[in-house]
Amino acid sequence: MDESAALEVTAARAVETADRDRVLWSDADREWASRAAAAIVGERASAREFLGRRAQLVLERIGTRQPAVTRTVRGIRWRPWVGVVTVLGAFGFGVVIDRIGGGSSINLLAPPVFALVAWNLVVYVWLLVRPLVLGRDAAGPVRALLIRVASVRAPLRSEQADAATAARRTVLAALPREWARVAAPLYGARAARVLHLAAAATALGVIAGLYLRGLAFEYRASWESTFLGAEQVHDLLAVTLAPGSWVTGILVPDVAAIEAIRAPASENAATWMHLMAGTVAVVVIVPRLVLALIAGLVEQRRAKRVQLPLDEPYYRRLVAGWVGEPARVRVIPYSYTLTSEARAGLEAILARAYGNAVATIDEPVGWGDDDWLSPATDAAGGASEVRLALFSLTATPEDDAHGAFLTELGAGASGGRGAASGAATTVLVDESAFLSRWGEDAQRRDERRAAWRELVEAHGGVAVFVDLAEPDLGAAEAQLVDAASAHRSDEAPDARRRR
């Protein structure tokens, strides 16, 4: 899916998931969008084509009711002019900052071009170690700043806080956040391309300023040092200016020539200017242009293939409804027997979060039962089955029992016995019994939540706390979506590629 289509799909998702109370976009609207998109794309279309066309319909209809949504979609697109201005500004910066040692004298041991070369060498080393420090697709502070400037949107105007306004604000706040998560790899490559071009432009500006001022003024080259003699200075310059000497064919003057220009003596700096310009071109400009080309190719590939989190409940529900093969959701309680009221609440949450999925609620697994998951039962669900563990907040989490159950179920595992696509990464913790007993003790509830969250996260899962007796369907749906998103962002890059 290309960048434009992915943005529209992400915007439609924000509209349909952030508006929990169905104020702006009703269930009837959702059903209409799915039916209309299916009729337009036909049976032979791919899931991405269906989602893309459906998103267009969603934005067309919601845009007539809520123009702010359409404006926000346009506002969070990447602004190409930001890159152009950044590169041109970098060139101008290079021209104006070039003061070679001050006045018309060049100190051969301290020209600004050496700092420019040294800085870029440090950057090259950082580019090699950055994936180990920040992660392969993580953006550093400079890239993050550029991304924010290039895709920032105007703040919302203050309005009367009625239900529709509150829902609209929630949607408009969710939209850029969701798109930033989806577009992070693409925008990272795009920002890298702009910054590499800006670095090359800065170096080019330094050289241009050097020669432009050299036409109007005579630069004189000399050197002085408390600790270095002519021989040491020659060796240092021979190494530092070697790239320039190689590309221009100009040899670094010998020791006698360097001794002859020791301050207060000097000579015309044209030879040294050529050597410096050649060094900057070889060490800075050419590598940066190559890196910009590589980043540009990566950007083009990612712009044509934006990866959407299609394993999240929202997308699974839409695709399953389109193909007519509902997804399977399996809830496995552990040492917890649901009351009829809690079961009804759980079924309502599953229907809201997973749509027409076939949901099954297993019989409770007994405490310490290690043989509950047989190979036949494990294979029955298939790779498309979503498995949710269910605990009660009244229970004290124990790693030997609850933790072993999560390990068996496959929480946080990418393969092996009990693992399935997205299985057991989300753990439901029912608070209804706890609230009926200690409902007024907020501190006790927070402490118990923290204990459960610690255990679940230790086994690679995400805890979702719900009150099955009086479920907040919108909040539960949002938490399930966030849990699926969190699991996806924590997966190893090689696991993502395999999927």
Beta strands, then each sheet from edge to edge (+ up, - down):
strand 1: 105-107
strand 2: 220-222
strand 3: 267-268
strand 4: 328-333
strand 5: 358-361
strand 6: 386-392
strand 7: 426-430
strand 8: 462-466
sheet 1: 1+ 2+ 3-
sheet 2: 5+ 4+ 6+ 7+ 8+
end
